[in-house]
């Protein structure tokens, strides 16, 4: 059986790569033969090494090398911007049909080849309605299908959860998970919120999970603050989500924000930015609060409201868990199989 070939040339394992892993694992459970073409050095190779009937090919970041690695596949799936050109090459040279997934809402510069790639695709998938709208603004001839990302299905070890909370006794844990990059995830706004909360809400304690290019910048911004910490990249994301009392996600732009689904899985109330596809998951006043990006006062007010006595956090938790259950890996995989065929 010819394989389904997934392509991604991102240098690091982040949210998009986690979604690829979830998809590949689910398709493997369904019996599909697959190939994974990724940039050499990405930890996605190690994470997927145990998946049955999966061939992993590590290539340079050259899109032609990735395109040549598609040869022999029955269908190709481009999961990031650079591999759009790879699958176009594979289609023109080997005649292999392909699907493109768009996980961003940021504008793209005009490109004759990108436009050609979108037009020749058998299907374009956008992870949210917002991403679909932005794509059609620049490529009005395409008709994207919305295929949302999946929750990761993280588990939690209660011993670890208790340890995390015991290390911060008496604190209300306000958590965040994301790559440390203010231009995307907006963590400087969380730091400023912590600065305000230090005197106004001394029981709040902010925990940021993740690593990234702005780590040193954030450490300088935090300075002497003791109510916020960067814990770095953590494998036990579920343990931290289970330990948090509230989740904050002040992104500057976001196609969907699959991490929100993980927070919802654990029933967390959420304060998030009113941008991109986030409002498709967080309904203001229903299962969380929406605030404007980089608006520190709104972020603090949203946190205070959700942690206040007048807000039914248990009901929010039930709503979010019910919402997250609609975004499983099986649902995502079946949607893509329909596009492959």
ZAPA-577007 format. One line per 10 residues: number of its first residue (from 0); their letters; for each residue z, x, y of N, C-alpha, C. Coordinates in steps of 0.001 Angstrom, whole numbers, plus 500000, padded with zeros to 6 digits. Layout:
N
NUM = a = Z X Y Z X Y Z X Y  ...
END
This chain:
341
0 = xxxxxxxxxx = 500000 500847 498805 500000 500000 500000 500000 500887 501252  499069 500629 502162 499032 501403 503397 500262 501059 504245  500819 502062 504923 502075 501814 505651 501878 501208 507033  502938 500573 507511 503069 500241 508919 503547 501513 509606  502866 501924 510657 503197 503189 511321 503827 502926 512683  505080 503359 512849 505795 503217 514108 505725 504539 514872  505466 504463 516180 505355 505675 516991 506301 505625 518176  506958 506753 518435 507846 506881 519581 507989 508365 519916  507697 508728 521169 507764 510136 521568 508899 510406 522557  509880 509534 522606 511042 509772 523464 511799 511005 522969
10 = xxxxxxxxxx = 512375 511783 523880 513068 513008 523461 514445 512779 522862  515060 511626 523164 516433 511390 522729 516568 510013 522081  517660 509843 521354 517997 508569 520728 518766 507722 521730  518133 506637 522171 518787 505722 523100 518586 504289 522595  518664 503328 523497 518587 501937 523079 517286 501564 522400  516159 502051 522939 514869 501747 522335 514739 502320 520941  515267 503514 520752 515206 504151 519435 516128 503448 518441  517255 502932 518919 518123 502151 518043 517387 500895 517559  516612 500287 518443 515853 499103 518048 514790 499438 517002  514175 500600 517130 513206 501027 516120 513902 501179 514770
20 = xxxxxxxxxx = 515058 501829 514778 515795 502004 513530 516141 500656 512908  516601 499718 513709 516948 498391 513197 515722 497711 512587  514585 497829 513268 513356 497213 512778 512896 497849 511478  512878 499190 511447 512420 499907 510248 513319 499580 509054  514619 499536 509270 515540 499223 508167 515298 497807 507644  515098 496873 508539 514898 495488 508107 513569 495341 507366  512519 496001 507852 511232 495930 507166 511314 496590 505792  512101 497666 505689 512285 498319 504386 512982 497374 503414  513966 496627 503909 514646 495654 503048 513692 494571 502562  512656 494339 503350 511657 493329 502969 510556 493910 502085
30 = xxxxxxxxxx = 510647 495225 501789 509716 495843 500853 508488 496486 501451  508443 496648 502767 507258 497227 503400 507270 498754 503325  506102 499328 503117 505907 500770 503210 505715 501123 504680  506385 502196 505129 506340 502517 506555 506228 504017 506802  505750 504331 507984 505700 505716 508463 506286 505732 509868  507063 506752 510151 507684 506901 511462 507195 508200 512086  506510 508099 513209 505998 509266 513929 506812 509415 515206  507567 510509 515298 508469 510702 516432 508416 512138 516932  508931 512329 518129 508986 513668 518718 509956 514545 517934  509530 515750 517644 510363 516689 516904 511695 516911 517636
40 = xxxxxxxxxx = 512786 516798 516887 514105 517020 517459 514857 515747 517785  514178 514604 517787 514887 513348 518050 515743 512996 516840  517005 512660 517077 517919 512381 515971 517552 511113 515206  516557 510387 515679 516088 509213 514950 515635 509600 513548  515107 510824 513395 514665 511289 512075 515836 511354 511104  516949 511914 511555 518130 512025 510701 518700 510648 510395  518729 509796 511391 519305 508469 511220 518506 507607 510245  517223 507871 510140 516370 507060 509273 516070 507741 507931  516672 508898 507698 516338 509691 506507 516651 508976 505199  517599 508043 505225 518009 507361 504002 517211 506094 503707
50 = xxxxxxxxxx = 516258 505750 504565 515519 504497 504404 514443 504661 503331  514428 503743 502395 513479 503818 501285 512056 503512 501744  511116 504180 501073 509688 503954 501295 509295 504202 502753  509954 505188 503367 509656 505564 504750 509279 507033 504801  508108 507309 505340 507660 508687 505576 507923 509008 507046  508554 510137 507297 508852 510549 508668 508012 511762 509026  507260 511651 510095 506462 512772 510593 506926 513124 512002  507404 514346 512154 507833 514826 513461 506699 515632 514082  506368 515304 515333 505249 515940 516017 505712 516460 517375  504823 517165 518053 505104 517566 519429 504987 516338 520313
60 = xxxxxxxxxx = 505259 516507 521589 505176 515374 522504 503748 515022 522885  502782 515752 522354 501371 515494 522639 500948 514166 522021  500401 513280 522837 500048 511961 522311 498934 512035 521283  498080 513074 521355 497008 513219 520367 497573 513567 518995  498597 514422 518975 499228 514764 517695 499820 513522 517050  500437 512674 517878 500987 511430 517349 499877 510512 516868  498792 510457 517626 497679 509601 517229 497043 510036 515926  496914 511337 515716 496339 511842 514470 497241 511540 513281  498555 511468 513522 499505 511189 512442 499440 509737 511969  498703 508908 512683 498564 507500 512312 497547 507313 511190
70 = xxxxxxxxxx = 496681 508282 511001 495588 508154 510028 496097 507660 508672  495423 506653 508153 495779 506112 506846 496704 504910 506897  497207 504570 508094 498090 503404 508219 497266 502117 508249  497908 501024 507897 497200 499738 507978 497337 499105 509351  498416 499433 510046 498616 498969 511413 499566 499941 512090  499394 500147 513386 500257 501041 514143 501043 500230 515166  502224 500732 515492 503102 500048 516444 503612 501069 517457  503150 500963 518706 503580 501861 519779 504851 501311 520413  505920 502116 520371 507219 501653 520868 507584 502235 522228  506757 503109 522789 507032 503640 524118 505721 503896 524848
80 = xxxxxxxxxx = 505824 504204 526139 504637 504306 526969 503650 505364 526547  504140 506533 526130 503227 507611 525787 502418 507297 524539  503008 506622 523579 502301 506357 522332 501298 505210 522465  501256 504560 523624 500178 503608 523888 498836 504325 523787  498791 505549 524305 497553 506334 524224 497304 506831 522803  498381 507080 522068 498247 507539 520683 497588 506470 519814  498054 505228 519954 497492 504168 519124 496076 503818 519565  495779 503969 520843 494397 503777 521298 493486 504806 520642  493931 506064 520611 493170 507122 519951 492953 506783 518483  494016 506369 517790 493914 506049 516369 492965 504878 516126
90 = xxxxxxxxxx = 492938 503961 517050 492048 502816 516926 490594 503224 517114  490337 504047 518121 488968 504461 518415 488412 505398 517347  489263 506261 516804 488798 507271 515839 488874 506758 514400  489966 506088 514038 490183 505671 512652 490023 504164 512437  489869 503409 513516 489708 501967 513383 490976 501227 513024  492133 501810 513310 493411 501203 512935 493887 500237 514021  494171 498987 513668 494677 498023 514657 496102 498388 515078  496511 497899 516224 497835 498292 516701 498486 497212 517554  499816 497322 517607 500676 496461 518418 501407 497354 519411  501629 496860 520608 502375 497595 521628 503618 496791 522006
100 = xxxxxxxxxx = 504769 497454 522048 505989 496818 522550 506325 497394 523918  506609 496509 524851 506994 496935 526202 508466 496643 526415  509228 497708 526686 510683 497594 526839 511149 497919 528248  510249 497908 529207 510630 498238 530582 510049 497201 531530  510657 497104 532705 510125 496229 533748 509678 497036 534960  509866 498350 534913 509487 499200 536038 507970 499222 536201  507473 499259 537440 506025 499305 537671 505398 500551 537059  504140 500420 536644 503384 501555 536137 502199 501819 537055  501853 503104 537188 500679 503436 537978 499424 502951 537255  498373 502726 538002 497141 502252 537401 496523 503333 536525
110 = xxxxxxxxxx = 495992 502923 535387 495369 503856 534458 494268 503132 533704  493076 503678 533755 491949 503071 533039 492236 503034 531550  492793 504124 531014 493032 504202 529573 494171 503279 529143  495209 503143 529989 496279 502231 529631 495757 500801 529589  494949 500456 530593 494369 499121 530605 493516 498869 529377  492731 499876 528979 491902 499751 527783 492779 499574 526546  493871 500325 526499 494777 500237 525343 495372 498839 525225  495784 498258 526341 496343 496905 526302 495287 495890 525860  494071 496060 526331 493028 495092 525994 492629 495152 524522  492703 496337 523911 492263 496494 522528 493375 496196 521510
120 = xxxxxxxxxx = 494586 496046 521978 495705 495780 521064 495551 494408 520412  495965 494307 519145 495944 492999 518488 497061 492118 519030  498097 492746 519571 499189 491985 520181 499996 492888 521098  500503 492296 522173 501431 492976 523078 502750 492216 523003  503816 492919 522691 505140 492293 522630 505958 492764 523825  506617 491838 524489 507560 492154 525560 508943 491699 525116  509959 492492 525417 511295 492184 524903 511995 491078 525675  511379 490626 526767 511966 489539 527548 510870 488855 528339  511185 487682 528873 510233 487002 529743 509990 487824 531005  511047 488466 531495 510915 489289 532701 509939 490433 532473
130 = xxxxxxxxxx = 510025 491085 531321 509105 492179 531011 507678 491660 530876  507541 490469 530315 506223 489859 530173 505599 489573 531537  506399 489029 532446 505908 488712 533785 505459 489971 534507  506266 491039 534438 505916 492282 535116 504644 492884 534534  504473 492800 533225 503271 493329 532598 502045 492566 533056  502135 491251 533130 500979 490445 533509 500610 490617 534981  501571 491047 535802 501244 491340 537197 500242 492484 537294  500353 493440 536360 499509 494628 536398 498354 494560 535405  498525 493741 534372 497470 493564 533377 497279 492058 533165  496703 491348 534149 496635 489880 534074 495813 489346 532907
140 = xxxxxxxxxx = 495012 490211 532302 494167 489750 531195 494907 489696 529867  496091 490284 529774 496817 490296 528500 497754 489098 528410  498066 488704 527190 498948 487577 526938 500109 488058 526062  501156 488590 526662 502264 489134 525865 503013 488045 525091  503518 488435 523929 504396 487593 523134 505818 488124 523325  506757 487270 523610 508142 487712 523807 508817 487870 522442  509197 489104 522131 509957 489415 520918 511221 490146 521363  512328 489453 521513 513554 490099 522005 514066 491162 521046  514789 492118 521605 515477 493115 520793 516578 492444 519982  517180 493235 519104 518216 492735 518207 519576 493310 518573
150 = xxxxxxxxxx = 520620 492563 518269 521956 493151 518319 522048 494175 517189  522867 495185 517367 522925 496288 516404 523759 495957 515174  524574 494925 515252 525414 494576 514111 526504 495596 513840  527067 496177 514910 528115 497182 514749 529335 496604 514039  529960 497432 513221 531229 497069 512588 532360 497754 513351  533566 497280 513131 534733 497874 513784 535812 498167 512748  536440 499323 512906 537562 499730 512069 538841 499438 512849  539639 498519 512364 540807 498080 513126 541782 499215 513402  541861 500185 512490 542737 501339 512728 542274 502103 513957  540953 502298 514074 540400 503004 515236 540543 502174 516501
160 = xxxxxxxxxx = 540336 500877 516378 540502 499983 517526 541930 500085 518062  542890 500035 517169 544296 500137 517577 544586 501493 518214  543968 502538 517689 544166 503876 518247 543641 503955 519676  542443 503399 519890 541841 503421 521229 542747 502707 522221  543278 501566 521829 544134 500809 522733 545502 501489 522913  546024 502074 521833 547333 502727 521916 547314 503935 522842  546151 504569 522975 546019 505720 523869 546023 505316 525338  545853 504014 525599 545886 503497 526971 546870 502322 527025  548140 502562 526776 549126 501468 526646 549241 500628 527915  549277 499321 527712 549470 498405 528824 548265 498222 529721
170 = xxxxxxxxxx = 547130 498769 529336 545955 498708 530185 544988 497605 529746  544297 497051 530711 543187 496136 530456 541919 496980 530458  541243 497031 529313 540130 497967 529156 538804 497328 529584  538234 497897 530627 536932 497465 531140 535916 498495 530670  535023 498094 529770 534167 499064 529107 532702 498973 529479  532014 500068 529194 530571 500167 529418 529991 501092 528366  528800 500768 527861 528079 501629 526923 526665 501796 527448  526247 503053 527624 524893 503290 528116 524677 504742 528458  523412 505132 528498 523069 506491 528907 523551 506729 530330  524138 507897 530576 524690 508205 531892 523555 508549 532856
180 = xxxxxxxxxx = 523066 507529 533515 521913 507666 534414 522017 506550 535453  522497 506905 536641 522721 505867 537646 521438 505161 538032  520315 505858 538069 519060 505250 538493 518622 504129 537568  519204 504079 536377 518907 503002 535433 520133 502115 535212  521238 502728 534776 522398 501952 534346 523434 501688 535445  523318 502397 536571 524160 502074 537720 525626 502421 537605  525969 503482 536850 527390 503760 536606 528163 504216 537835  527483 504726 538865 528219 505097 540074 528922 503882 540676  528344 502700 540470 528969 501473 540956 530267 501199 540211  530300 501523 538919 531541 501355 538145 532607 502304 538678
190 = xxxxxxxxxx = 532208 503521 539003 533167 504508 539514 533753 504036 540837  532904 503494 541702 533419 502980 542981 534317 501775 542764  534012 500951 541763 534877 499830 541436 536243 500326 540969  536241 501400 540188 537502 501989 539726 538311 502524 540908  537617 503055 541903 538311 503586 543084 539049 502455 543816  538387 501306 543931 539019 500150 544574 540171 499622 543715  539927 499557 542403 540914 498983 541489 542161 499849 541350  542051 501137 541644 543183 502050 541458 544432 501554 542169  544255 500956 543341 545419 500450 544079 545549 498940 543964  544436 498244 543859 544461 496781 543862 544744 496186 542489
200 = xxxxxxxxxx = 544211 496837 541436 544386 496347 540062 544787 497522 539167  546004 497999 539268 546425 499217 538575 546425 499104 537055  546347 497885 536511 546326 497747 535052 544923 497903 534482  543895 497895 535326 542527 498066 534829 542289 499527 534465  541607 499736 533356 541221 501089 532960 539772 501061 532479  538931 501850 533108 537498 501843 532836 537134 502931 531823  536355 502567 530820 535897 503519 529803 534376 503462 529738  533740 504616 529944 532286 504706 529878 531887 505502 528648  531194 504855 527719 530702 505517 526504 529239 505891 526701  528899 507129 526396 527514 507561 526508 527397 508945 527087
210 = xxxxxxxxxx = 526209 509492 526985 525919 510816 527541 524616 510699 528305  524315 511697 529119 523076 511627 529868 523032 512601 531023  521952 512524 531780 521657 513540 532798 522597 513516 533996  523317 512433 534207 524210 512347 535362 525676 512557 535010  525942 513158 533870 527329 513356 533446 528120 514179 534460  527583 515314 534866 528310 516164 535812 528472 515478 537166  527431 514773 537588 527522 514026 538850 528656 513024 538786  528772 512293 537697 529816 511281 537566 531203 511914 537508  531311 513062 536859 532599 513747 536807 533068 514123 538210  532139 514553 539059 532481 514883 540437 532865 513630 541209
220 = xxxxxxxxxx = 532144 512539 540983 532449 511294 541680 533820 510750 541269  534160 510921 540008 535463 510455 539518 536593 511273 540137  536395 512575 540234 537382 513432 540876 538772 513264 540291  539716 512849 541118 541116 512743 540686 541494 511354 540175  540531 510448 540098 540843 509107 539598 541351 509186 538159  542391 508451 537862 542958 508473 536506 542728 507160 535757  542080 506208 536412 541863 504908 535775 540442 504739 535245  539745 505841 535088 538386 505808 534546 538128 507095 533781  537421 506979 532664 537120 508169 531867 535745 508067 531235  535126 509227 531086 533869 509361 530353 534219 509881 528966
230 = xxxxxxxxxx = 533996 509083 527939 534368 509519 526591 533188 510142 525853  532012 510200 526498 530849 510825 525877 530169 509926 524858  529245 510534 524117 528536 509808 523070 529503 509501 521939  529539 508260 521506 530427 507887 520400 529600 507221 519303  529885 507618 518058 529212 506983 516929 529843 505636 516612  531152 505534 516851 531877 504302 516520 531857 503327 517698  530644 502951 518109 530499 502046 519247 531236 500744 518995  531166 500239 517765 531827 498979 517442 533321 499018 517674  533947 500169 517391 535391 500290 517603 535736 500139 519082  534917 500740 519932 535176 500644 521368 534920 499232 521876
240 = xxxxxxxxxx = 533820 498615 521427 533539 497246 521855 534665 496302 521430  535197 496522 520243 536291 495681 519763 537575 495916 520561  537716 497111 521137 538917 497439 521905 538839 496965 523358  537614 496806 523872 537462 496409 525274 537947 494978 525500  538396 494726 526729 538750 493367 527160 537597 492719 527918  536733 493536 528490 535624 493038 529292 534545 494103 529321  533289 493683 529476 532164 494612 529476 531438 494527 530812  531132 495689 531391 530380 495728 532653 529051 496438 532433  528022 495931 533095 526661 496454 532895 525878 496330 534205  526169 497222 535169 525586 497091 536507 524234 497790 536671
250 = xxxxxxxxxx = 523313 497545 535748 522018 498226 535765 521230 497926 537038  520402 498885 537432 519512 498687 538574 518217 498001 538143  517834 498218 536883 516682 497515 536310 516889 497463 534801  516415 496425 534172 516636 496274 532739 515661 495224 532200  514867 495610 531202 513948 494643 530603 514710 493550 529873  515751 493925 529153 516599 492955 528474 518048 493424 528474  518280 494631 527936 519649 495144 527830 520255 494792 526495  519736 495409 525420 520207 495066 524079 521692 495366 523883  522238 496293 524672 523669 496583 524584 524498 495351 524926  523956 494480 525766 524652 493234 526079 524811 492373 524835
260 = xxxxxxxxxx = 523811 492397 523962 523912 491638 522713 525047 492169 521845  525230 493495 521868 526323 494089 521097 527675 493674 521671  527773 493668 522999 529014 493217 523638 529271 491742 523324  528213 490949 523319 528348 489519 522996 528782 489323 521553  528278 490168 520655 528655 490076 519244 530170 490152 519097  530809 490943 519971 532265 491096 519911 532984 490106 520831  532244 489155 521355 532861 488088 522133 533367 488497 523494  532818 489570 524043 533327 490068 525321 532759 489284 526503  533594 488941 527481 533068 488441 528753 532333 489585 529445  531301 489255 530212 530411 490280 530757 530205 490078 532253
270 = xxxxxxxxxx = 530249 491184 532989 529790 491205 534375 528594 492137 534411  527425 491604 534780 526194 492385 534714 525330 492115 535936  524373 492990 536148 523471 492859 537294 522473 491723 537096  522156 491074 538172 521179 489990 538164 519772 490572 538342  519327 491318 537332 518020 491969 537404 517289 491815 536073  515960 491910 536131 515136 491947 534929 515424 490817 533973  515601 491187 532699 515835 490195 531665 517293 489869 531426  518209 490492 532175 519641 490245 531957 520003 488768 532100  519470 488041 533113 519814 486618 533218 519334 485779 532029  518478 486322 531194 518063 485612 529988 519157 485653 528921
280 = xxxxxxxxxx = 520121 486560 529101 521249 486669 528177 522555 486207 528807  522761 486540 530062 524008 486213 530754 523748 485113 531774  524367 483960 531553 524239 482839 532476 525466 482824 533376  525234 482973 534655 526329 483120 535605 527291 481932 535543  528568 482231 535324 529585 481209 535268 529719 480520 533929  528832 480836 532994 528871 480207 531676 529393 481176 530621  528746 482327 530519 529221 483327 529555 529442 484688 530211  529558 484673 531526 529786 485911 532252 529527 485706 533734  529423 486814 534446 529111 486770 535864 527944 487698 536164  527042 487246 537036 525928 488070 537494 526199 488522 538919
290 = xxxxxxxxxx = 525927 489807 539181 526156 490372 540510 524919 491150 540930  524822 491425 542193 523693 492210 542672 523911 493693 542367  522863 494426 542004 523031 495841 541659 523572 496645 542841  524454 497593 542526 525078 498501 543484 525949 497779 544504  526354 496548 544206 527258 495818 545084 528662 495910 544487  529434 496874 544972 530737 497171 544387 531707 496010 544555  531704 495391 545718 532652 494299 545961 532380 493134 545019  531115 492827 544764 530787 491754 543823 531212 492122 542406  531022 493376 542039 531408 493806 540702 532912 493660 540506  533694 494122 541471 535151 494011 541382 535572 492552 541341
300 = xxxxxxxxxx = 534963 491725 542187 535317 490305 542224 534975 489622 540903  533834 489990 540316 533436 489403 539037 534397 489762 537926  534808 491023 537899 535784 491461 536889 537098 490708 537070  537556 490650 538322 538833 489975 538610 538787 488506 538202  537661 487862 538441 537540 486441 538096 537595 486232 536581  536855 487057 535842 536815 486887 534388 538138 487277 533726  538884 488155 534369 540182 488542 533813 541316 487655 534326  540987 486760 535257 542003 485902 535843 542455 484796 534903  543569 484207 535237 544176 483175 534382 543352 481902 534325  542507 481669 535344 541751 480420 535410 540476 480443 534564
310 = xxxxxxxxxx = 540136 481590 534003 538903 481690 533220 539238 481683 531737  538542 480855 530977 538788 480711 529540 537988 481776 528786  538593 482934 528605 537879 484035 527956 537608 483752 526479  538475 482972 525856 538233 482635 524451 536966 481796 524304  536766 480866 525210 535562 480038 525162 534320 480886 525446  534428 481803 526421 533318 482715 526705 533001 483540 525463  534052 483994 524784 533855 484778 523573 533080 484013 522517  533424 482748 522335 532717 481927 521342 531256 481737 521741  531028 481504 523022 529652 481317 523492 528821 482586 523284  529418 483725 523589 528673 484975 523462 528413 485335 522005
320 = xxxxxxxxxx = 529361 485093 521139 529134 485363 519722 528036 484461 519169  528033 483201 519588 526981 482282 519156 525616 482730 519673  525577 483216 520915 524320 483691 521504 523811 484928 520769  524702 485870 520508 524311 487111 519831 523759 486833 518439  524276 485813 517782 523825 485503 516420 522370 485078 516377  521804 484715 517522 520395 484317 517587 519462 485520 517681  520028 486711 517849 519220 487907 518072 519472 488941 516973  519183 488589 515745 519404 489501 514636 518172 490321 514299  518369 491377 513519 517263 492248 513115 516242 491501 512272  516706 490572 511460 515794 489802 510621 514837 488970 511475
330 = xxxxxxxxxx = 515363 488338 512510 514523 487541 513414 513486 488414 514089  513915 489580 514578 512995 490502 515233 511917 490977 514272  512301 491364 513058 511351 491887 512081 510307 490842 511693  510747 489619 511468 509804 488564 511089 508807 488282 512220  509267 488396 513456 508375 488197 514584 507306 489278 514638  507696 490518 514336 506723 491607 514359 505754 491525 513173  506252 491131 512011 505362 490988 510841 504248 489989 511166  504596 488928 511879 503580 487946 512264 502517 488575 513162  502918 489523 513995 501957 490206 514859 501117 491226 514101  501720 491895 513113 500992 492900 512333 499850 492270 511536
340 = x = 500058 491028 511129 499059 490393 510263 498057 489579 511062
END
